[in-house]
């Protein structure tokens, strides 16, 4: 179903869509994908859900996921996600969305479904996978020791490890086995197990 088909009883459905956009009642994320203003339906918009629909397959990750889990103190303004497609950035009236390409055998590891108010769900990396994705996404990052990894996690990313009782190191192990930044992820695995 297209947005224009919802207004098929209008003489010019495209003009109606453009008019609703101009009034701020409809937001265009990309060609053929629109979001209805919260003024109409009375519910807050989920940028995470938008991210999953804007470009997929994808899941919310990196600092966006770490912020969701309250593991980093910084507020996140752009939604970052992993995808099996080529990397891409979307600038929309509702914010920016960045997608980082991952190998398919790595992509499916450590993903969760976040259900909100029994109303909708979106895909997000587990805390462990979000950290792996951060390491994966930083070109030229070389962490050759457990100490260097600790400094990166605690000083650069400012991760609050007291927020999580126990990390699932099996997820990190699976990421290592997928062959992505093996040296760095091995140091992460050792750091999380100590």
VMD Tcl script that draws the C-alpha trace (Angstrom):
set ca {
  {0.00 0.00 0.00}
  {1.32 3.42 -0.90}
  {0.66 6.69 0.89}
  {-0.88 8.08 -2.29}
  {-3.32 5.13 -2.39}
  {-4.62 6.20 1.04}
  {-5.74 9.42 -0.60}
  {-7.08 7.87 -3.83}
  {-10.41 9.66 -3.38}
  {-8.57 12.99 -3.80}
  {-8.17 14.51 -7.23}
  {-4.40 14.72 -6.74}
  {-3.18 12.30 -4.02}
  {0.43 13.45 -4.33}
  {-0.58 17.05 -3.73}
  {-2.45 15.96 -0.58}
  {0.66 14.14 0.69}
  {2.80 17.22 -0.06}
  {0.26 19.40 1.77}
  {0.34 17.15 4.86}
  {4.15 17.29 4.80}
  {4.09 21.08 4.61}
  {1.68 21.22 7.57}
  {4.02 19.01 9.62}
  {1.45 16.22 9.92}
  {3.43 13.76 7.81}
  {7.21 13.32 7.68}
  {9.00 11.78 4.71}
  {11.90 9.53 5.71}
  {12.65 8.42 2.15}
  {10.72 7.88 -1.06}
  {7.60 5.91 -0.17}
  {8.24 5.85 3.60}
  {6.41 8.34 5.79}
  {5.78 8.79 9.50}
  {2.62 10.32 10.92}
  {3.17 13.22 13.30}
  {2.73 12.51 17.02}
  {0.16 15.34 16.98}
  {-2.14 13.03 15.02}
  {-1.82 9.77 16.96}
  {-0.66 11.11 20.33}
  {2.31 8.76 20.71}
  {6.02 9.55 20.70}
  {7.94 8.51 17.60}
  {10.51 5.74 17.95}
  {13.67 6.60 16.05}
  {14.87 3.05 16.69}
  {11.82 1.59 14.94}
  {12.24 4.11 12.12}
  {15.85 3.00 11.78}
  {14.82 -0.64 11.31}
  {12.32 0.32 8.58}
  {14.38 2.98 6.84}
  {17.10 0.61 5.65}
  {17.22 -3.08 6.20}
  {17.91 -5.60 7.25}
  {19.34 -3.63 10.13}
  {19.50 -3.42 13.90}
  {20.28 -0.49 16.21}
  {23.80 -0.75 17.59}
  {27.02 0.97 18.63}
  {26.57 4.07 20.79}
  {22.82 4.12 20.05}
  {22.41 0.70 21.70}
  {24.91 1.48 24.47}
  {22.91 4.62 25.29}
  {19.67 2.60 25.25}
  {21.16 0.28 27.89}
  {22.44 3.31 29.89}
  {26.01 2.09 29.52}
  {27.43 5.41 28.31}
  {26.79 8.88 29.75}
  {26.60 10.72 26.42}
  {23.29 11.53 24.78}
  {23.09 10.15 21.26}
  {21.69 12.35 18.51}
  {22.04 10.11 15.44}
  {20.86 6.52 15.32}
  {23.66 4.16 14.27}
  {22.86 0.69 13.01}
  {24.43 -2.34 11.37}
  {23.23 -3.73 8.05}
  {24.20 -6.38 5.52}
  {23.81 -3.82 2.75}
  {26.35 -1.15 1.88}
  {26.88 1.58 4.46}
  {24.61 4.57 4.10}
  {23.55 7.78 5.85}
  {20.03 9.23 5.81}
  {19.29 12.80 6.90}
  {15.58 13.18 7.60}
  {13.40 15.86 9.22}
  {13.36 13.62 12.32}
  {17.09 13.02 12.60}
  {20.10 11.30 11.09}
  {20.48 7.56 10.61}
  {23.82 5.92 9.84}
  {24.25 2.32 8.69}
  {27.52 0.37 8.80}
  {27.98 -2.71 6.61}
  {28.73 -6.02 8.32}
  {29.43 -9.49 6.94}
  {26.32 -11.68 6.94}
  {27.79 -14.37 9.23}
  {28.69 -11.65 11.77}
  {25.47 -9.65 11.38}
  {23.09 -12.15 13.01}
  {25.05 -12.61 16.25}
  {23.73 -11.07 19.49}
  {20.58 -9.35 18.24}
  {17.54 -8.82 20.47}
  {13.98 -7.74 19.87}
  {12.92 -4.82 22.05}
  {9.14 -4.81 22.60}
  {7.66 -1.45 23.60}
  {4.29 -1.19 25.38}
  {3.09 -4.42 23.71}
  {2.62 -2.14 20.72}
  {5.69 -2.43 18.50}
  {9.13 -3.99 18.40}
  {12.53 -3.04 17.05}
  {15.80 -4.88 16.65}
  {18.81 -3.93 18.78}
  {22.26 -5.33 19.49}
  {22.90 -6.86 22.89}
  {25.30 -4.78 25.01}
  {28.15 -7.16 24.11}
  {27.40 -7.02 20.39}
  {27.07 -3.22 20.51}
  {30.61 -3.03 21.93}
  {31.88 -5.46 19.26}
  {30.17 -3.32 16.60}
  {31.80 -0.16 17.99}
  {35.21 -1.83 17.73}
  {34.34 -3.12 14.24}
  {33.17 0.30 13.02}
  {36.29 2.29 14.00}
  {38.75 2.10 11.13}
  {42.38 1.78 12.15}
  {41.59 0.88 15.77}
  {44.37 -1.34 17.14}
  {44.05 -2.68 20.67}
  {46.77 -5.27 21.22}
  {46.42 -5.87 24.97}
  {43.79 -6.28 27.67}
  {45.08 -3.06 29.26}
  {44.64 -1.12 26.00}
  {41.13 -2.56 25.64}
  {40.27 -1.50 29.20}
  {41.46 2.04 28.55}
  {39.44 2.19 25.32}
  {36.25 0.94 27.00}
  {36.54 2.95 30.20}
  {38.19 6.17 29.00}
  {37.22 6.55 25.33}
  {33.75 4.98 25.30}
  {33.19 5.71 29.02}
  {31.23 2.50 29.50}
  {29.67 2.09 32.95}
  {30.24 -1.59 33.68}
  {28.37 -1.39 37.00}
  {25.10 -1.14 35.03}
  {25.26 -4.77 33.94}
  {25.55 -7.73 36.29}
  {27.24 -10.04 33.83}
  {28.28 -9.79 30.21}
  {27.58 -12.71 27.88}
  {31.09 -13.45 26.65}
  {29.73 -16.19 24.35}
  {28.46 -13.41 22.06}
  {31.97 -11.93 21.87}
  {33.37 -15.41 21.20}
  {30.92 -15.88 18.30}
  {31.99 -12.50 16.87}
  {35.64 -13.59 17.06}
  {34.76 -16.83 15.26}
  {33.07 -14.78 12.51}
  {36.55 -13.40 11.74}
  {35.95 -9.72 12.41}
  {38.82 -7.81 14.13}
  {39.93 -11.00 15.87}
  {42.82 -9.44 17.79}
  {40.75 -6.62 19.27}
  {37.74 -8.82 20.05}
  {40.01 -11.40 21.71}
  {41.25 -8.62 24.01}
  {37.61 -7.63 24.67}
  {36.77 -11.25 25.50}
  {39.67 -11.44 27.96}
  {38.76 -8.08 29.50}
  {35.11 -9.05 30.07}
  {36.09 -12.39 31.63}
  {38.43 -10.93 34.24}
}
mol new
graphics top color blue
foreach p $ca { graphics top sphere $p radius 0.5 }
foreach p [lrange $ca 0 end-1] q [lrange $ca 1 end] { graphics top cylinder $p $q radius 0.2 }
display resetview
